[in-house]
Amino acid sequence: MNYKEKTAIFFATGFFVGYLPYLPGTFGTVLGLPICFFLAKANAFSGFAWTAFFILISVWISHISQRIVNANDPKCIVVDEIAGFIITLTGIAFDIIPVVTGFILFRLFDILKPFPIRLLERKLPGGCGIVADDLMAGVYANLTLRFFLKLTTG
């Protein structure tokens, strides 16, 4: 493996968290917490720009890493969970209740994969397919979280 490939694997696996024997996706999602915290402090334009940049980089390193690992959507790649969790908390206050609720919702949608999440995972090639299903799970979690917060805060 060359330096570029080692670097891609390092970031795609969330600093090797993706190699944990249990719940690598859940632990990968936890890695998104500090990123979400900083994005919540950014202005809207900067937050959008950094989120878009992170998603593009996630697709790229997932694509490279998938070829190295030689598997479709390998469990060791967790950068997609980080990207999806960022989408979950986009535009949401970074407070304990929204963050914990968003975390739970994101993991549920990512695991259950309601339509069309599984379809995205199957139909899109390479890094796009790896990341797109988690982004959609993030969209579902974000919308559900907004609904929940609206109900509970008025």
N, C-alpha and C positions, 0 to 999 in steps of 0.2 A: 504494500500500500504506500502510495506517495503522500507527501505532506498535505496536498489539497484534499485527498480522500480521508486522511486521518482527521483533518480539521472539520470536514463535513460530518463525519461520524461523531466527533466530539460534540458538536452543536446539535446535530439531529437527535442524538440520544439524551439531550439535556445534561451535558457534562457526565455522561455515562449512567444517569439515573434510569434510563430505559433498559439497562441490563439487570435491574433489580429483579429477583425471582418472583416477587409478588406485587401486583398492582402498579406496574410501571406507568400506565396512563394516568392513574390518580396522582402518583408522585410527580409525574411530568407536569400535570396541571398545577400543582403547588408551586412549581418554578415560575409560573405566570404571575403569581401574587406581587412580587416586587415590581415587575414591569407594569402591571395594572395600576399599582400605587403611583408610580411616576407619571404614567399617562393620564391619570385622573387629575394630576396637578398641572398638566400642560394646557395651553389654550386649545381651542377646538381645531384650528388649522394644524398646529404642531402635532396634536394627538392623532389626527387623521393621517398626516404624512408619515409619522413613525409607525402607525399601525399598518398602513399600506406597505411600507418598506419591510417591516417584519414579516408580513404575509408573503411578499415576493421572495425574500431570502429563505423563508421556510419551504416554499415550493422548490426552490433551487437545491437546497441542501438535502431535502427529502428525496428528490429525484436522484441525486448523486449517490446518496446513502442506500437507496433501494437497489440500485445497480450493484453496489459493493456487496451488500448482504445477500443479494440475489433471491429476493422474496417479494411477494405482493403485500404491501402495507405491513411491513414487519413491526411487531409489537415493541421492538427496541427503539423505534423512531417515535419520539414524544414531542418534538417541536410543533407538531400539528395540534397537540392538545394545548400547548401554550398559546398558539394563534387563536384557537377556538375559544379559549377562556378570555383572551383579550376582547374578542367580539362580544362575549357574554357580558362583560362589565363596561363596554363602551357606552358612555353617556350616563352611567349610573354612579351615584355617590359612593366613594370608597369608605364605607362604614361597615361595622361587623355584621349586621343583619343582611344587608344586600350582598356582601361578599360571600358569606357562608351559604346563603340561599342560592346565589348564582353558581357557586361551586357545585352544590348538590344537583341543581337543575342541569348544568352543563354535563356532569358525569352521567346523569340519567339519560339525557338525549344522546350522548355519545355512545353509551352502551346499548340502548334500545334501538337506536337508529330508525326513527319513524320516517315515512316517505317524505321526501325523496332522498334522504341521507344515504341509505344503502345503495341506491341507484347511482348517486354521484361517485361513491367509492368504487363501484364496479365498472362504470362506463368511462370515467376520465383516466387517462394514462398517467403513469409515473407519479411525480411529485404533486401534480394537480389533483389527482384522485386521493392521494394520501391526506392532503391538507383540506380539500373542498368539503369532505364529509364533516370534518370537525368545525369548519367555518359555519356550515349550515346548522350543526348542533348548537353552535354559539348564537346564531341568529334566533333559533327557537328558544333557547334559554334566556336570551336578552328580552325577547318579547313577553315570555311567560313571567319573567322577573318584574318587568314594568307593570304588567297586569296585577301581579301579587302586591307590589308596592303601592299601586293606585288603590287597591282594595283596603289595604291596611293603614294607609296614611291619609286617605280621603282625597 
